[in-house]
Amino acid sequence: PGERVAVEVIHAGQRRLGTRLRRVITAHPERVAPPCPCARNCQGCPLIQLAYPAQLHFKEERVRQALAEHQTLRRIKVAPIWGASEPLGYRSNAKLVFGRERGELRLGLYRRGSHEVVDVGDCPLHHPLINRIVQVVREEVRRQEVFVFDPKKRRGLLRYLAVKVSPELGKAMVTFVAAERNYREITHLAKWLKTKVPEVVSVQLNVNPTEGNAVFGRETLRILGTPDLIDQVGELRLRIAPNSFFQVNNAQAARIYALVRDWAALSPAETAVDLYCGIGGIALNLARDAGKVIGIELVEDAVRNARENARMNSLGNCTFIAGDAAELMEDLASEVPPGGVAVVNPPRSGCDQKVLKTLVGLRPRTLLYVSCDPRTLARDLALLAERGYRTETVQPVDMFPQPPHVESVARLGPARPQKV
């Protein structure tokens, strides 16, 4: 804000201009030298040239502004954002794309609006173990001359590299996403990687022959090591499958789990419902206090992990169901007594309206909404306000230092009847 810059206009819309920065004429006092040589080309961290305290202010204001767009939400208390203790080196998982530009192998991210791959080098956001793995894979793919997938010609083998690490336990799981089954090439890569980086405990092959930008296909084959990665997050040990979603920042995820558990304040006589539950991180924390917890998740591998995680943490009061939340909620309505707690942790697109309607029908005493997008959070909180649930407070959390995304946890309760 307040800078004078020289830019190139790349898109002119009715209300917005899309531009590319060419030169900063007058810099903002909070502009800093980025701790990354790829900052100008990568585009993955638009805020990396902004001092971290200013990033936090920017993200907190994003949440406030999103809520202010709705008349019914303008008086909601937004708590000061929780910053990350480690703004760099925090990412515990990464999905990178293979590509070749003028014959040179690249492993990184797509440049926005194109299929050009920008090599990320040693990304300062990645956990150091991820960077070690990426470097070894890059070198070995070059040495073995493994064919890289070309999305224009629809030819080649390697499409993506997915890495998950456990910062607490110092172990890693690597998944090669290929356009077809190819045990020979992937097995060579896996054995070499295991030799170079002994911390790799699992190597998987995911087969994705489809068109489009989806990273994972439906079929995953174990090449060597364990089928899943074991991680420690807060008080929980968690088993994570290759294509199961899990937060990229373990430290901040643990803080969110603790906050949800605290706000839920469950008793052994109460039931909690966790929608979009993933591998069960939130549900298992709630199960420490509740009489019963029901989790719903679309991805079957994640549900398998959630059930195993309940056993691994000796929490026998959890039930996890695979399926679409909008379809399953109506069936569960008769099984969930009113007055409990409901938690939703949807993708960036927010909650299905049918889910919100059914949730309100359960009449929970407390509804907790964990969001990764301020605009869809505000949209859904406004819909819940129309259905009789008042948002009491919103806690922003910086899960993603350097990119502009911001996580938030909202606490809602039934609106108090007005005195006549």
N, C-alpha and C positions, 0 to 999 in steps of 0.2 A: 504494500500500500504506500502511495506517495512517491514511488520511484518514477523517474523519467527514463524511458527506454526506447531503443530503436528496434522495431519489429518488422517482420515480413508477414503480410496478410495472406493466409492460406485458405480461408473460408470466410465468406461474408453472408450472414443470415439476416433475417428481418430484425432480430433483437440483439444478436451477438456477433462479434468478430472472433474468428479463430486465427491466432497468430503464432509465429515462431520467433523467439527471442534472438536478436542479432547482437545487441550491445546495450549494456547498462550505462546510461549517461549520468544519472544522479542516483547513487545507491542508498537504500534504506539502512539506518544504523544497525539493524539486526541481521543484515546480509553477512554471511560468513563464507570462508573458503570451504568448499565441500570436501569431506574426507574420502573422496572417491574419484579416481581418474576418469571413470566412465560417466560421470554425472551429466554431462551435456548430451551424450548420445543415448544413454540407457532409457531415460524417461520413466523409470520405475519408481523414483523417489522425488517427486516434484518439490518437496519442502526441504530437501537436504541442504539447501543454501540459506536456510532460515535458522537462526539460533534456536536452540531447543525450547527455552521458555516462551519464545514468540510462537513456536509451533503449537504449544499447549494452549495459548490464548486463542489462536486461530481456530483450533478444533473445538474448544469450549464454545466459542461464538457460533460455529457451525450448528451445534446442537440448539443453542438458544434461538437462532434465526429460523431453524426448521420448525420449532415449536411455535414461534411467533406468527407464522403464516396461518395458523388456525386460531380463530377467535376463542374457542373453548380451552385453549392450552396456554394462553398468554400469561397466566398467573402461576404457572407451575414453577416450583423451586428447582433450579438446576445447581447441583452442588459443584464445588471446584473440581476440575478434572484431576484424575489420578495419573500423574506422569510415571514413566517407566524409569526404574533405577539404572537400566542399561539401554540407552537409546541406540546403540550399535551392537552388532554381534548377537542379537536376541533371537533371530529367526531359527526355529528348530525344524522347519521343513521348507523345501523349495521344489518348484516344478520348472524345469528349464527345457527349452526347445533346441534340437539340433538343426543346423543349417550350414550351407556353403555359400559363400559370397566370393565370386571370382576365383573359385577353386580353393579358397581358404576355409577350413573347418571353423565353425563358430558354435558356441554353446551358451545360450543366454535367453533373452526375451525378444519377442517381436517388437519392432518399432511400430508405434501406433498407426493404424490404418494401412498396414502393408504386411508382406510376408518376409521382409528383410529382418534377419536375425542380428541383434546387437550382442556381442560377446560381453558377459558381465565381469570377466576376469575374477579377481578375488573380491567378491562383493562384501562391503563392510557391514551389511545388515545380517549376513549369514553367520551362523555359528561356525567357528573355525574348522570343525570337522567336516561340515558341508563343503567348504572351500577346498579342503584337501582332497575329498572324494572327486569333486568336479575337475580339479587339475589332473588327477590320475586318469580319469575317464577320458578327458580331452586328449591327453598324450597317447593313450592306448588306442583310441579310435583312429587317430592319425597313423600310428605305427602299424596297426593291423589293416588299415585302409578299408574299414567297414563302410559300406554304402549308407549315406545319410538320405533320408526321405526328402523328396522334392515335391511340395504340394501343388505346384503348377503342372508338372509332368506326371504326377501320381506314381512315381517310381522311387525305389530305395527302401531301406530297412529301418534305421533308427529315427524315431520321431521325437520322443521326449525322454528326459531323465528326471525321475522323482526321488528325492532323498528326504528321509525323516531321521532325526537324531533325538536321542534322549540326553539332554544336557546334564541331568542328574547322574545318570549311569554311564555316560560316555560311550554309548553304542549307537549303531546306525543301521538303517534298512534302505536298500537301494532298489529301485524299480526301473528297468529299461522298458520303455513303451515302443513297440515295433509294429510295423505295418502287417507283419505276418509271423507265423511261428518259425523260429529259426534257432534251434537249440545249439547248433555248433558255434555260431558267431557269438551268441550271448554267453554261452558257457565259457568260452575263451576269455571274454571280457570279465566275467564274474570271478574266475579263478585268479586272474592277474590283479584285479581290484582287491580281492581278499588278501593276497600276498603283500601288496603295497600298503593297504590300510586294514590292519587286523581288527580294528574296531567295528568293521562291517560284519554283522552277525546274520544278515539275511539279504539275498539277492533274488529278485523276482523278475519275471517276464510278463508284461501285460500286452495283449494283442489287440491292436486298434486299427482295423482296416477301413474305417469309416471316413467320410469326408467331413469337413468342418473343423472347428477348433476345440472340440472336447478332447481332454487329455487322455482319459482312460477309456479302453474298450471293456467289453463284458467279461473277457476271459483272462485270468491271471494264473500263471504257472510258477511254481517254486523251482528255482534253479539250484540254489544251495542255501544251507543254514536254516533258520527257524521260519515258520510261516508268518509270524507277526513280530513287531517290536515291542518290548516291554519298556515302559516309561514310568517315572515317578513324578507326580504333580501334586504338590501339597502333601496331604496325608494319604493320598491314593496311589496305588500301583495300577497302571492301565496297560492293557494290551491293545495295540493299534495295528489294523490291517493295512496293506499297501494302498488301497483306494478309499479308506475311511477318512472322513474329515476330522481334523483336530486343529486347535488353535496354534498359531505360529509362535506365540510368546508364552512359554510355560509359566513364567513368574506372574504375569498379569492375569493369565487364566486362573491361577490358584487364588488370586485376590478376588476375582469375580465369583468363583465357587464359594469362597468364604462369605462374601457379601450376600449372595442369594440364600445361603443357609441361614445367615443371621436374620435377614428380613423375613424369611419364611417362618421362623420361630415355631416349628412344628412340635407337636406332642405325640407320644406313642399311640394315642387314640385317633390320630388324623391320617388322612390319605392325601398324597400329592400326585399330580399328573405333570409329566415333563414331555412336551411336544418338540419334535425335531431334536431328539435327545442324543443323536450321534452315538459315540461309544460309551455314553453314560456318565460323563464327568459330573454334570450337575445332579443327575438323579441319584448317584451313589452318595454324594455329599448330603442330599436331603434324607436318604435312607438311614443315616446315622441317628436321626431324631424321630422320623415318622413311623407310624405303624405299617404303612404300605406305600410303595411308590410304583407308578405305572409309567413306563417310557415308550414313546412311539417314534419310529424312525423309518424312512423310506429305504435306505441302503441296507441290504441284508447282511453284508459283511460287518457293518457297524453294529447291527443288532447282535450278531454272533459275538463280537468283541464285548459288547455291553453285558451279555449274560456271563461270559467268562470272567469279566472284571468284577461282577458281583460275587462270583464264587471265590475269586482270588483275594477279595477284600472281606470275605466272610460276612456278606450282607445278603441274607436270605429273604428279605422282605421286598424284593424288587421283581417286577414282571416287565419284560421288554417284548414289544410286538413290532414286527416288520410290516410296513404298509403305509399308505397315504393317510396323513393325519386327518384331512377333510372327510375321508370315507370312514375311518375307524372311530372318530370321536362320537358319532351318534350311537354306535353300538356300545360304547363304553359308558354312556351317560347313565344307564341304569345301574352300573357297577360302582360308580363313584358317588359316595354320599355328599350332600351339599355341605359347605362350610370348611372345606379343606383348602389346599393351595394348588394353584396352577402356574406352571412355568412354560414360556415359549421362547425358543431360541432359533428363529427362522433364518433362511438365507437372506441375501441382500434385498431380494424382492419383497420381503415382508411376509405377513400371514395371509392365507386365503380367507376371504370374508366369511365363508362358511365355517371355518375353524373358529374365528372370533365369535360368531353367533352362538355356536355350540358351547364354547368356553363359558360365555356369560350365562348360558342355560344351566351350567353346573353350579352356579352361585358360589364360587370360591370366596372365602373371606379375604384372601390376598391373591393378587395376580401379579406375577413378575415377568417382565418382558426384557429379554436380553437381545440387543440389536446391534448390527454392524453397519447400519445406514441411517443417518438422522432423518432423512426425508420420509422413508417408509415407516420409520418409528412414529414420527409425528402423524402421518396419515392414519396409522392403525390406532394410536392413542385417541385421535379425534373420533374415530368410529366407535371405540369402546366407551368414550364419553357419551355418545348418543344412546348407547345401550345401558347406561347407568353405572359405569365404572369410572371413578375419578382418579387421575394420576396425582399421587402425593408428592413424589420427588423423582428426579432423574440424576443418576450418577454417571458422568462421562468417564471413560477409561481409555488411556492411550495404549491400545494393543499394538499399534503399528507406527512407531516413530519413523519419521522421514516421509513415507507416503501420507496422503491427506485423509485416509480413512480414520474413523473414530468409533469405538465401541461405546454402548451406553446400557445401563441397567435401569429400568423404570419400575417403580412400585405403585400398584393400583389397589384400591379398595372400593366397595360399594359406596355410591354417593349417599351422603347423609340426607335424609328427608328434610325439606325446608319447613321451618316453623311458619304457621299461618297466623 
